[in-house]
Each structure stands twice: as C-alpha cells, then as structure tokens.
Amino acid sequence: MEFLRCEKASFSVIGREGSTDEGEGFVQRLWADANEHYAEVSALAKHDERGRPLGF
C-alpha cells in the first residue's frame, strides 16, 4: 500500500474522549454523550444553506 503525503489547511476537531479500557460498548456511549451535548457545540459546526449540519 502506498501513502501520499499532503498538507491540509488547519481545522478543528470537536468530540469526546474515550478508551477501549472502558469496556464493550464504549463507542456507543461516546456517541450518546456527544449527541446529548450537541447543543453546546452546534454553533461551531458547518451548516448548509438551509441550516442543517454538514456531516458527522
């Protein structure tokens, strides 16, 4: 497999921290927590022309 190096404009990542040490289902719990607190970061998300968030 070949990898190409590229440079990307700066960007930010907003999310939740978790670990496999938290046991089975930790990803689902992270998503549930992030969804419960989406209002806290929704103003920082990119939106389309109709105000809908663009991607997750």
mmCIF file of the N, C-alpha and C atoms, coordinates in Angstrom:
data_MODEL
# 
_entry.id   MODEL 
# 
loop_
_atom_site.group_PDB 
_atom_site.id 
_atom_site.type_symbol 
_atom_site.label_atom_id 
_atom_site.label_alt_id 
_atom_site.label_comp_id 
_atom_site.label_asym_id 
_atom_site.label_entity_id 
_atom_site.label_seq_id 
_atom_site.pdbx_PDB_ins_code 
_atom_site.Cartn_x 
_atom_site.Cartn_y 
_atom_site.Cartn_z 
_atom_site.occupancy 
_atom_site.B_iso_or_equiv 
_atom_site.pdbx_formal_charge 
_atom_site.auth_seq_id 
_atom_site.auth_comp_id 
_atom_site.auth_asym_id 
_atom_site.auth_atom_id 
_atom_site.pdbx_PDB_model_num 
ATOM 1   N N  . MET A 1 1  ? 0.849   -1.160 0.000  1.00 0.00 ? 1  MET A N  1 
ATOM 2   C CA . MET A 1 1  ? 0.000   0.000  0.000  1.00 0.00 ? 1  MET A CA 1 
ATOM 3   C C  . MET A 1 1  ? 0.903   1.235  0.000  1.00 0.00 ? 1  MET A C  1 
ATOM 4   N N  . GLU A 1 2  ? 0.552   2.187  -0.817 1.00 0.00 ? 2  GLU A N  1 
ATOM 5   C CA . GLU A 1 2  ? 1.321   3.425  -0.919 1.00 0.00 ? 2  GLU A CA 1 
ATOM 6   C C  . GLU A 1 2  ? 0.532   4.572  -0.295 1.00 0.00 ? 2  GLU A C  1 
ATOM 7   N N  . PHE A 1 3  ? 1.241   5.430  0.436  1.00 0.00 ? 3  PHE A N  1 
ATOM 8   C CA . PHE A 1 3  ? 0.618   6.597  1.045  1.00 0.00 ? 3  PHE A CA 1 
ATOM 9   C C  . PHE A 1 3  ? 1.218   7.847  0.433  1.00 0.00 ? 3  PHE A C  1 
ATOM 10  N N  . LEU A 1 4  ? 0.385   8.805  0.152  1.00 0.00 ? 4  LEU A N  1 
ATOM 11  C CA . LEU A 1 4  ? 0.842   10.082 -0.364 1.00 0.00 ? 4  LEU A CA 1 
ATOM 12  C C  . LEU A 1 4  ? 0.730   11.114 0.735  1.00 0.00 ? 4  LEU A C  1 
ATOM 13  N N  . ARG A 1 5  ? 1.782   11.881 0.908  1.00 0.00 ? 5  ARG A N  1 
ATOM 14  C CA . ARG A 1 5  ? 1.766   12.933 1.917  1.00 0.00 ? 5  ARG A CA 1 
ATOM 15  C C  . ARG A 1 5  ? 1.146   14.183 1.309  1.00 0.00 ? 5  ARG A C  1 
ATOM 16  N N  . CYS A 1 6  ? 0.287   14.851 2.068  1.00 0.00 ? 6  CYS A N  1 
ATOM 17  C CA . CYS A 1 6  ? -0.313  16.093 1.602  1.00 0.00 ? 6  CYS A CA 1 
ATOM 18  C C  . CYS A 1 6  ? -0.443  17.040 2.785  1.00 0.00 ? 6  CYS A C  1 
ATOM 19  N N  . GLU A 1 7  ? -0.609  18.305 2.499  1.00 0.00 ? 7  GLU A N  1 
ATOM 20  C CA . GLU A 1 7  ? -0.820  19.296 3.541  1.00 0.00 ? 7  GLU A CA 1 
ATOM 21  C C  . GLU A 1 7  ? -2.259  19.769 3.475  1.00 0.00 ? 7  GLU A C  1 
ATOM 22  N N  . LYS A 1 8  ? -2.839  19.950 4.620  1.00 0.00 ? 8  LYS A N  1 
ATOM 23  C CA . LYS A 1 8  ? -4.235  20.346 4.723  1.00 0.00 ? 8  LYS A CA 1 
ATOM 24  C C  . LYS A 1 8  ? -4.308  21.651 5.496  1.00 0.00 ? 8  LYS A C  1 
ATOM 25  N N  . ALA A 1 9  ? -5.237  22.489 5.091  1.00 0.00 ? 9  ALA A N  1 
ATOM 26  C CA . ALA A 1 9  ? -5.444  23.731 5.838  1.00 0.00 ? 9  ALA A CA 1 
ATOM 27  C C  . ALA A 1 9  ? -5.815  23.378 7.273  1.00 0.00 ? 9  ALA A C  1 
ATOM 28  N N  . SER A 1 10 ? -5.535  24.287 8.205  1.00 0.00 ? 10 SER A N  1 
ATOM 29  C CA . SER A 1 10 ? -5.848  23.973 9.595  1.00 0.00 ? 10 SER A CA 1 
ATOM 30  C C  . SER A 1 10 ? -7.346  23.778 9.796  1.00 0.00 ? 10 SER A C  1 
ATOM 31  N N  . PHE A 1 11 ? -7.663  22.952 10.784 1.00 0.00 ? 11 PHE A N  1 
ATOM 32  C CA . PHE A 1 11 ? -9.043  22.660 11.111 1.00 0.00 ? 11 PHE A CA 1 
ATOM 33  C C  . PHE A 1 11 ? -9.112  22.250 12.576 1.00 0.00 ? 11 PHE A C  1 
ATOM 34  N N  . SER A 1 12 ? -10.295 22.205 13.102 1.00 0.00 ? 12 SER A N  1 
ATOM 35  C CA . SER A 1 12 ? -10.503 21.804 14.490 1.00 0.00 ? 12 SER A CA 1 
ATOM 36  C C  . SER A 1 12 ? -11.356 20.555 14.539 1.00 0.00 ? 12 SER A C  1 
ATOM 37  N N  . VAL A 1 13 ? -11.162 19.791 15.582 1.00 0.00 ? 13 VAL A N  1 
ATOM 38  C CA . VAL A 1 13 ? -11.960 18.596 15.815 1.00 0.00 ? 13 VAL A CA 1 
ATOM 39  C C  . VAL A 1 13 ? -12.637 18.764 17.166 1.00 0.00 ? 13 VAL A C  1 
ATOM 40  N N  . ILE A 1 14 ? -13.930 18.562 17.175 1.00 0.00 ? 14 ILE A N  1 
ATOM 41  C CA . ILE A 1 14 ? -14.705 18.654 18.411 1.00 0.00 ? 14 ILE A CA 1 
ATOM 42  C C  . ILE A 1 14 ? -15.256 17.274 18.683 1.00 0.00 ? 14 ILE A C  1 
ATOM 43  N N  . GLY A 1 15 ? -15.060 16.776 19.874 1.00 0.00 ? 15 GLY A N  1 
ATOM 44  C CA . GLY A 1 15 ? -15.562 15.438 20.143 1.00 0.00 ? 15 GLY A CA 1 
ATOM 45  C C  . GLY A 1 15 ? -15.491 15.079 21.606 1.00 0.00 ? 15 GLY A C  1 
ATOM 46  N N  . ARG A 1 16 ? -15.529 13.803 21.839 1.00 0.00 ? 16 ARG A N  1 
ATOM 47  C CA . ARG A 1 16 ? -15.468 13.250 23.183 1.00 0.00 ? 16 ARG A CA 1 
ATOM 48  C C  . ARG A 1 16 ? -14.289 12.292 23.247 1.00 0.00 ? 16 ARG A C  1 
ATOM 49  N N  . GLU A 1 17 ? -13.722 12.174 24.429 1.00 0.00 ? 17 GLU A N  1 
ATOM 50  C CA . GLU A 1 17 ? -12.585 11.285 24.613 1.00 0.00 ? 17 GLU A CA 1 
ATOM 51  C C  . GLU A 1 17 ? -13.063 9.981  25.236 1.00 0.00 ? 17 GLU A C  1 
ATOM 52  N N  . GLY A 1 18 ? -12.504 8.879  24.763 1.00 0.00 ? 18 GLY A N  1 
ATOM 53  C CA . GLY A 1 18 ? -12.849 7.581  25.315 1.00 0.00 ? 18 GLY A CA 1 
ATOM 54  C C  . GLY A 1 18 ? -11.726 6.601  25.073 1.00 0.00 ? 18 GLY A C  1 
ATOM 55  N N  . SER A 1 19 ? -11.867 5.426  25.641 1.00 0.00 ? 19 SER A N  1 
ATOM 56  C CA . SER A 1 19 ? -10.812 4.418  25.537 1.00 0.00 ? 19 SER A CA 1 
ATOM 57  C C  . SER A 1 19 ? -11.428 3.026  25.541 1.00 0.00 ? 19 SER A C  1 
ATOM 58  N N  . THR A 1 20 ? -10.741 2.100  24.900 1.00 0.00 ? 20 THR A N  1 
ATOM 59  C CA . THR A 1 20 ? -11.170 0.703  24.936 1.00 0.00 ? 20 THR A CA 1 
ATOM 60  C C  . THR A 1 20 ? -11.098 0.156  26.355 1.00 0.00 ? 20 THR A C  1 
ATOM 61  N N  . ASP A 1 21 ? -10.338 0.823  27.220 1.00 0.00 ? 21 ASP A N  1 
ATOM 62  C CA . ASP A 1 21 ? -10.279 0.412  28.621 1.00 0.00 ? 21 ASP A CA 1 
ATOM 63  C C  . ASP A 1 21 ? -11.639 0.534  29.303 1.00 0.00 ? 21 ASP A C  1 
ATOM 64  N N  . GLU A 1 22 ? -12.549 1.300  28.703 1.00 0.00 ? 22 GLU A N  1 
ATOM 65  C CA . GLU A 1 22 ? -13.887 1.485  29.272 1.00 0.00 ? 22 GLU A CA 1 
ATOM 66  C C  . GLU A 1 22 ? -14.803 0.292  28.991 1.00 0.00 ? 22 GLU A C  1 
ATOM 67  N N  . GLY A 1 23 ? -14.311 -0.663 28.242 1.00 0.00 ? 23 GLY A N  1 
ATOM 68  C CA . GLY A 1 23 ? -15.058 -1.895 28.009 1.00 0.00 ? 23 GLY A CA 1 
ATOM 69  C C  . GLY A 1 23 ? -15.946 -1.856 26.778 1.00 0.00 ? 23 GLY A C  1 
ATOM 70  N N  . GLU A 1 24 ? -16.633 -2.960 26.582 1.00 0.00 ? 24 GLU A N  1 
ATOM 71  C CA . GLU A 1 24 ? -17.501 -3.133 25.422 1.00 0.00 ? 24 GLU A CA 1 
ATOM 72  C C  . GLU A 1 24 ? -18.580 -2.048 25.389 1.00 0.00 ? 24 GLU A C  1 
ATOM 73  N N  . GLY A 1 25 ? -18.833 -1.534 24.197 1.00 0.00 ? 25 GLY A N  1 
ATOM 74  C CA . GLY A 1 25 ? -19.872 -0.530 24.013 1.00 0.00 ? 25 GLY A CA 1 
ATOM 75  C C  . GLY A 1 25 ? -19.426 0.895  24.254 1.00 0.00 ? 25 GLY A C  1 
ATOM 76  N N  . PHE A 1 26 ? -18.098 1.106  24.449 1.00 0.00 ? 26 PHE A N  1 
ATOM 77  C CA . PHE A 1 26 ? -17.648 2.467  24.747 1.00 0.00 ? 26 PHE A CA 1 
ATOM 78  C C  . PHE A 1 26 ? -17.901 3.420  23.590 1.00 0.00 ? 26 PHE A C  1 
ATOM 79  N N  . VAL A 1 27 ? -17.847 2.960  22.354 1.00 0.00 ? 27 VAL A N  1 
ATOM 80  C CA . VAL A 1 27 ? -18.098 3.842  21.209 1.00 0.00 ? 27 VAL A CA 1 
ATOM 81  C C  . VAL A 1 27 ? -19.555 4.303  21.212 1.00 0.00 ? 27 VAL A C  1 
ATOM 82  N N  . GLN A 1 28 ? -20.464 3.396  21.448 1.00 0.00 ? 28 GLN A N  1 
ATOM 83  C CA . GLN A 1 28 ? -21.884 3.754  21.501 1.00 0.00 ? 28 GLN A CA 1 
ATOM 84  C C  . GLN A 1 28 ? -22.146 4.762  22.624 1.00 0.00 ? 28 GLN A C  1 
ATOM 85  N N  . ARG A 1 29 ? -21.487 4.588  23.767 1.00 0.00 ? 29 ARG A N  1 
ATOM 86  C CA . ARG A 1 29 ? -21.658 5.534  24.873 1.00 0.00 ? 29 ARG A CA 1 
ATOM 87  C C  . ARG A 1 29 ? -21.089 6.903  24.517 1.00 0.00 ? 29 ARG A C  1 
ATOM 88  N N  . LEU A 1 30 ? -19.959 6.927  23.798 1.00 0.00 ? 30 LEU A N  1 
ATOM 89  C CA . LEU A 1 30 ? -19.390 8.208  23.369 1.00 0.00 ? 30 LEU A CA 1 
ATOM 90  C C  . LEU A 1 30 ? -20.347 8.942  22.434 1.00 0.00 ? 30 LEU A C  1 
ATOM 91  N N  . TRP A 1 31 ? -20.934 8.207  21.473 1.00 0.00 ? 31 TRP A N  1 
ATOM 92  C CA . TRP A 1 31 ? -21.891 8.823  20.550 1.00 0.00 ? 31 TRP A CA 1 
ATOM 93  C C  . TRP A 1 31 ? -23.102 9.344  21.299 1.00 0.00 ? 31 TRP A C  1 
ATOM 94  N N  . ALA A 1 32 ? -23.616 8.575  22.236 1.00 0.00 ? 32 ALA A N  1 
ATOM 95  C CA . ALA A 1 32 ? -24.782 9.002  23.007 1.00 0.00 ? 32 ALA A CA 1 
ATOM 96  C C  . ALA A 1 32 ? -24.460 10.275 23.786 1.00 0.00 ? 32 ALA A C  1 
ATOM 97  N N  . ASP A 1 33 ? -23.276 10.326 24.398 1.00 0.00 ? 33 ASP A N  1 
ATOM 98  C CA . ASP A 1 33 ? -22.867 11.503 25.158 1.00 0.00 ? 33 ASP A CA 1 
ATOM 99  C C  . ASP A 1 33 ? -22.715 12.713 24.238 1.00 0.00 ? 33 ASP A C  1 
ATOM 100 N N  . ALA A 1 34 ? -22.080 12.513 23.092 1.00 0.00 ? 34 ALA A N  1 
ATOM 101 C CA . ALA A 1 34 ? -21.902 13.620 22.139 1.00 0.00 ? 34 ALA A CA 1 
ATOM 102 C C  . ALA A 1 34 ? -23.252 14.137 21.646 1.00 0.00 ? 34 ALA A C  1 
ATOM 103 N N  . ASN A 1 35 ? -24.161 13.233 21.331 1.00 0.00 ? 35 ASN A N  1 
ATOM 104 C CA . ASN A 1 35 ? -25.487 13.650 20.865 1.00 0.00 ? 35 ASN A CA 1 
ATOM 105 C C  . ASN A 1 35 ? -26.259 14.406 21.939 1.00 0.00 ? 35 ASN A C  1 
ATOM 106 N N  . GLU A 1 36 ? -26.132 13.973 23.183 1.00 0.00 ? 36 GLU A N  1 
ATOM 107 C CA . GLU A 1 36 ? -26.823 14.650 24.285 1.00 0.00 ? 36 GLU A CA 1 
ATOM 108 C C  . GLU A 1 36 ? -26.329 16.083 24.481 1.00 0.00 ? 36 GLU A C  1 
ATOM 109 N N  . HIS A 1 37 ? -25.078 16.341 24.115 1.00 0.00 ? 37 HIS A N  1 
ATOM 110 C CA . HIS A 1 37 ? -24.476 17.656 24.344 1.00 0.00 ? 37 HIS A CA 1 
ATOM 111 C C  . HIS A 1 37 ? -24.250 18.438 23.048 1.00 0.00 ? 37 HIS A C  1 
ATOM 112 N N  . TYR A 1 38 ? -24.909 18.023 21.971 1.00 0.00 ? 38 TYR A N  1 
ATOM 113 C CA . TYR A 1 38 ? -24.693 18.671 20.675 1.00 0.00 ? 38 TYR A CA 1 
ATOM 114 C C  . TYR A 1 38 ? -25.003 20.168 20.714 1.00 0.00 ? 38 TYR A C  1 
ATOM 115 N N  . ALA A 1 39 ? -25.991 20.567 21.468 1.00 0.00 ? 39 ALA A N  1 
ATOM 116 C CA . ALA A 1 39 ? -26.371 21.985 21.538 1.00 0.00 ? 39 ALA A CA 1 
ATOM 117 C C  . ALA A 1 39 ? -25.204 22.858 22.008 1.00 0.00 ? 39 ALA A C  1 
ATOM 118 N N  . GLU A 1 40 ? -24.305 22.282 22.788 1.00 0.00 ? 40 GLU A N  1 
ATOM 119 C CA . GLU A 1 40 ? -23.155 23.034 23.301 1.00 0.00 ? 40 GLU A CA 1 
ATOM 120 C C  . GLU A 1 40 ? -22.182 23.437 22.196 1.00 0.00 ? 40 GLU A C  1 
ATOM 121 N N  . VAL A 1 41 ? -22.147 22.680 21.113 1.00 0.00 ? 41 VAL A N  1 
ATOM 122 C CA . VAL A 1 41 ? -21.174 22.946 20.047 1.00 0.00 ? 41 VAL A CA 1 
ATOM 123 C C  . VAL A 1 41 ? -21.821 23.200 18.690 1.00 0.00 ? 41 VAL A C  1 
ATOM 124 N N  . SER A 1 42 ? -23.144 23.161 18.614 1.00 0.00 ? 42 SER A N  1 
ATOM 125 C CA . SER A 1 42 ? -23.817 23.258 17.310 1.00 0.00 ? 42 SER A CA 1 
ATOM 126 C C  . SER A 1 42 ? -23.478 24.551 16.569 1.00 0.00 ? 42 SER A C  1 
ATOM 127 N N  . ALA A 1 43 ? -23.263 25.638 17.284 1.00 0.00 ? 43 ALA A N  1 
ATOM 128 C CA . ALA A 1 43 ? -22.928 26.905 16.617 1.00 0.00 ? 43 ALA A CA 1 
ATOM 129 C C  . ALA A 1 43 ? -21.565 26.837 15.937 1.00 0.00 ? 43 ALA A C  1 
ATOM 130 N N  . LEU A 1 44 ? -20.719 25.897 16.340 1.00 0.00 ? 44 LEU A N  1 
ATOM 131 C CA . LEU A 1 44 ? -19.376 25.764 15.762 1.00 0.00 ? 44 LEU A CA 1 
ATOM 132 C C  . LEU A 1 44 ? -19.350 24.859 14.532 1.00 0.00 ? 44 LEU A C  1 
ATOM 133 N N  . ALA A 1 45 ? -20.420 24.118 14.308 1.00 0.00 ? 45 ALA A N  1 
ATOM 134 C CA . ALA A 1 45 ? -20.476 23.187 13.179 1.00 0.00 ? 45 ALA A CA 1 
ATOM 135 C C  . ALA A 1 45 ? -20.745 23.933 11.873 1.00 0.00 ? 45 ALA A C  1 
ATOM 136 N N  . LYS A 1 46 ? -20.280 23.340 10.781 1.00 0.00 ? 46 LYS A N  1 
ATOM 137 C CA . LYS A 1 46 ? -20.609 23.897 9.466  1.00 0.00 ? 46 LYS A CA 1 
ATOM 138 C C  . LYS A 1 46 ? -22.022 23.467 9.113  1.00 0.00 ? 46 LYS A C  1 
ATOM 139 N N  . HIS A 1 47 ? -22.752 24.376 8.481  1.00 0.00 ? 47 HIS A N  1 
ATOM 140 C CA . HIS A 1 47 ? -24.140 24.107 8.106  1.00 0.00 ? 47 HIS A CA 1 
ATOM 141 C C  . HIS A 1 47 ? -24.348 24.414 6.627  1.00 0.00 ? 47 HIS A C  1 
ATOM 142 N N  . ASP A 1 48 ? -25.325 23.752 6.030  1.00 0.00 ? 48 ASP A N  1 
ATOM 143 C CA . ASP A 1 48 ? -25.662 24.048 4.640  1.00 0.00 ? 48 ASP A CA 1 
ATOM 144 C C  . ASP A 1 48 ? -26.539 25.293 4.586  1.00 0.00 ? 48 ASP A C  1 
ATOM 145 N N  . GLU A 1 49 ? -26.963 25.656 3.389  1.00 0.00 ? 49 GLU A N  1 
ATOM 146 C CA . GLU A 1 49 ? -27.747 26.874 3.190  1.00 0.00 ? 49 GLU A CA 1 
ATOM 147 C C  . GLU A 1 49 ? -29.110 26.841 3.892  1.00 0.00 ? 49 GLU A C  1 
ATOM 148 N N  . ARG A 1 50 ? -29.560 25.653 4.273  1.00 0.00 ? 50 ARG A N  1 
ATOM 149 C CA . ARG A 1 50 ? -30.843 25.534 4.984  1.00 0.00 ? 50 ARG A CA 1 
ATOM 150 C C  . ARG A 1 50 ? -30.651 25.393 6.496  1.00 0.00 ? 50 ARG A C  1 
ATOM 151 N N  . GLY A 1 51 ? -29.397 25.524 6.955  1.00 0.00 ? 51 GLY A N  1 
ATOM 152 C CA . GLY A 1 51 ? -29.115 25.450 8.383  1.00 0.00 ? 51 GLY A CA 1 
ATOM 153 C C  . GLY A 1 51 ? -28.896 24.060 8.930  1.00 0.00 ? 51 GLY A C  1 
ATOM 154 N N  . ARG A 1 52 ? -28.836 23.051 8.052  1.00 0.00 ? 52 ARG A N  1 
ATOM 155 C CA . ARG A 1 52 ? -28.624 21.671 8.503  1.00 0.00 ? 52 ARG A CA 1 
ATOM 156 C C  . ARG A 1 52 ? -27.132 21.409 8.672  1.00 0.00 ? 52 ARG A C  1 
ATOM 157 N N  . PRO A 1 53 ? -26.729 20.686 9.722  1.00 0.00 ? 53 PRO A N  1 
ATOM 158 C CA . PRO A 1 53 ? -25.301 20.386 9.908  1.00 0.00 ? 53 PRO A CA 1 
ATOM 159 C C  . PRO A 1 53 ? -24.768 19.569 8.732  1.00 0.00 ? 53 PRO A C  1 
ATOM 160 N N  . LEU A 1 54 ? -23.535 19.833 8.363  1.00 0.00 ? 54 LEU A N  1 
ATOM 161 C CA . LEU A 1 54 ? -22.888 19.112 7.271  1.00 0.00 ? 54 LEU A CA 1 
ATOM 162 C C  . LEU A 1 54 ? -21.974 18.034 7.823  1.00 0.00 ? 54 LEU A C  1 
ATOM 163 N N  . GLY A 1 55 ? -22.446 16.822 7.908  1.00 0.00 ? 55 GLY A N  1 
ATOM 164 C CA . GLY A 1 55 ? -21.634 15.688 8.272  1.00 0.00 ? 55 GLY A CA 1 
ATOM 165 C C  . GLY A 1 55 ? -21.332 15.539 9.754  1.00 0.00 ? 55 GLY A C  1 
ATOM 166 N N  . PHE A 1 56 ? -20.938 14.330 10.100 1.00 0.00 ? 56 PHE A N  1 
ATOM 167 C CA . PHE A 1 56 ? -20.546 13.987 11.449 1.00 0.00 ? 56 PHE A CA 1 
ATOM 168 C C  . PHE A 1 56 ? -19.339 13.098 11.383 1.00 0.00 ? 56 PHE A C  1 
# 
